[in-house]
Amino acid sequence: MKLTINTDILEKHNLSLSQFVVLLTSYFNLDYGKSQEELEAKGMVQRNLFRDFPPVISNNIKNLVAQIIIDSDDKMLSCPIKDFDALAEKLMECFPEGIKAGKTYPWRGDKETVSLKLKTLVTKYDFSFTEEEAIAATKEYVNAFQPPYAYMHTIRNFLLYVKQEENGRYEIESQFMSIIENNRNKEHETDN
C-alpha cells in the first residue's frame, strides 16, 4: 500500500497535516498508544516528559522518516539514478579530505547525508539528473577553487543549502543544480 498526502489538498479541505494524521489514525483503526510503546521498546522514541504527545525522536530517527518519505516518492522510480549511495561516494571523492578550515563539518560529509540531499533534489525540488551530469558538475565545482578552498562549500551545502529568511520563509541554494542547468544550456546552444 502506498499513501500520498498532499498538503495543498489538505488546505483545500481546511485541514492541517497533524489533523489529517489523527483522522488517518482513526480511519485505519490504529492503536497509537500501543504503537508508541512498541517504538519506545525499540529505542526509536522517548516519552515526552512535558506532554503526552508527540514523543521525542532523535535526529537519526528524523532522518529515517525523511528517508522513508523520499524513497516512497514516485519521482524516485522514474529517476535515472538507481544507486544514490554509490553516487554519493563518487561525489564525495571529488572533495578534499578533512574538515573545512574554521568549521566543524568535513568537506566530504557522510554517505547518508549526501545520498539524502541528492534524493531530496529529485523528490522535493523535481530536479532530475544523470550520474554523468552529477559527477561532471561536482568536478567542475571543486576544480574552480584552489587550496585551501576558503570560499568553497562543503559537499552538503554545494548540493543543497536551505536557509531561513527573517520573514520565516526558506530559501534554497544549490550550486549543483546551477552547474548542471548551465551545462545543459551550453549543450543546447551548441546543438542549435
C-alpha positions in Angstrom: 0.0 0.0 0.0 1.2 3.5 -0.8 -0.2 6.6 0.9 0.4 10.1 -0.5 -0.5 13.2 1.4 -0.6 16.4 -0.5 -0.7 19.4 1.9 -2.2 21.6 -0.8 -5.2 19.2 -0.9 -5.4 19.2 2.9 -5.5 23.0 2.8 -8.5 22.9 0.3 -10.3 20.9 3.0 -9.3 23.2 5.7 -7.1 20.6 7.5 -3.6 20.7 8.9 -1.3 17.8 8.5 -1.5 17.0 12.2 -5.3 17.0 12.0 -5.2 14.7 9.0 -2.8 12.3 10.8 -5.3 12.0 13.6 -8.1 11.3 11.0 -5.8 8.8 9.3 -5.1 7.0 12.6 -8.8 6.7 13.2 -9.6 5.7 9.6 -7.1 2.7 9.8 -8.2 2.0 13.4 -4.6 2.3 14.6 -3.8 2.0 18.3 -1.5 5.0 18.8 -0.7 4.2 22.4 0.4 0.6 21.6 2.5 1.8 18.6 4.3 4.4 20.8 5.0 1.7 23.4 6.5 -0.6 20.6 8.6 2.3 19.3 9.8 3.0 22.9 10.8 -0.6 23.3 12.7 -0.4 20.0 14.5 2.7 21.3 13.2 4.8 18.4 11.2 7.3 20.5 11.2 8.5 24.1 8.2 9.6 26.1 7.8 13.4 26.3 8.1 14.4 29.9 6.1 17.5 29.5 3.2 16.4 27.2 1.6 13.1 26.2 2.2 13.8 22.5 4.4 13.9 20.5 7.1 11.6 21.7 10.7 12.8 21.4 12.8 11.5 18.4 16.5 11.9 17.7 17.9 13.4 14.6 18.8 9.9 13.3 15.1 8.9 13.5 14.1 12.2 11.8 16.5 11.3 9.0 15.0 7.8 8.9 11.5 9.3 8.5 12.7 11.7 5.8 14.4 8.7 4.0 11.2 6.7 4.0 9.1 9.6 2.7 11.7 10.3 0.0 12.2 6.7 -1.0 8.4 6.3 -1.3 8.0 9.1 -3.8 7.1 8.2 -7.4 9.8 10.5 -8.7 12.4 8.1 -7.3 11.0 5.4 -9.6 11.5 7.5 -12.8 14.9 8.9 -11.8 17.8 7.6 -13.9 19.9 7.2 -10.7 19.3 3.8 -9.2 22.0 3.7 -6.5 22.3 7.0 -4.7 24.7 5.7 -2.1 27.2 4.7 -4.8 26.8 8.1 -6.5 27.2 9.8 -3.1 30.6 8.0 -2.6 31.8 9.1 -6.1 30.8 12.7 -5.5 32.4 12.7 -2.0 35.7 11.5 -3.6 35.8 14.8 -5.6 36.0 16.9 -2.5 39.2 17.3 -0.3 39.6 15.2 2.8 39.4 16.6 6.3 37.5 19.5 7.9 36.9 22.8 6.3 39.1 25.5 8.0 37.2 27.3 10.7 34.2 24.9 10.6 33.2 21.7 12.1 31.8 19.9 9.0 34.0 17.6 6.9 34.4 18.6 3.2 33.1 15.2 2.1 30.3 14.8 4.7 28.9 11.3 5.1 27.3 9.0 2.6 23.9 9.0 4.2 23.6 12.8 4.2 24.9 13.2 0.7 22.6 10.5 -0.6 19.6 12.1 1.1 20.4 15.5 -0.3 20.6 14.1 -3.8 17.3 12.3 -3.3 15.7 15.5 -1.9 16.7 17.4 -5.1 14.8 14.7 -7.1 11.7 14.5 -5.0 11.2 17.8 -3.3 12.6 20.1 -6.0 11.8 17.9 -9.0 15.3 18.1 -10.4 16.3 15.0 -12.4 19.9 14.4 -13.4 22.2 11.6 -14.6 25.2 10.1 -12.9 27.4 11.6 -15.5 25.9 15.1 -15.0 26.3 14.8 -11.3 30.0 13.8 -11.4 30.9 16.4 -14.1 29.2 19.2 -12.1 30.9 18.2 -8.9 34.3 18.0 -10.5 33.7 21.4 -12.2 32.8 23.0 -8.9 35.8 21.7 -6.9 38.2 22.4 -9.8 37.1 26.0 -9.8 38.8 26.5 -6.4 42.4 26.4 -5.2 43.6 25.1 -1.8 42.8 26.0 1.0 39.3 26.3 -0.6 38.3 29.2 1.6 35.2 30.1 -0.4 34.2 26.6 -1.4 31.1 25.0 0.2 31.3 21.6 1.8 29.6 18.9 -0.3 26.4 19.1 1.7 26.0 22.8 1.1 27.2 22.5 -2.5 24.3 20.1 -3.2 21.6 21.9 -1.3 21.7 24.8 1.2 18.5 25.8 2.9 18.4 28.9 4.9 15.6 30.6 6.8 14.9 34.2 6.0 13.9 36.8 8.5 10.2 36.5 7.3 10.2 32.8 8.2 10.3 31.6 4.6 13.0 29.3 3.4 15.3 30.0 0.5 17.3 27.2 -1.2 20.6 27.4 -3.0 22.1 24.6 -5.0 25.4 25.2 -6.9 25.0 21.6 -8.0 21.7 22.3 -9.8 23.0 25.6 -11.2 26.1 24.0 -12.8 24.0 21.1 -14.3 21.4 23.6 -15.7 24.2 25.8 -17.1 25.9 22.9 -18.7 22.6 21.8 -20.3 22.0 25.3 -21.6 25.6 25.4 -23.1 25.0 22.0 -24.7 21.6 23.1 -26.1 23.2 26.3 -27.5 25.9 24.3 -29.3 23.3 21.9 -30.7 21.4 24.8 -32.4 
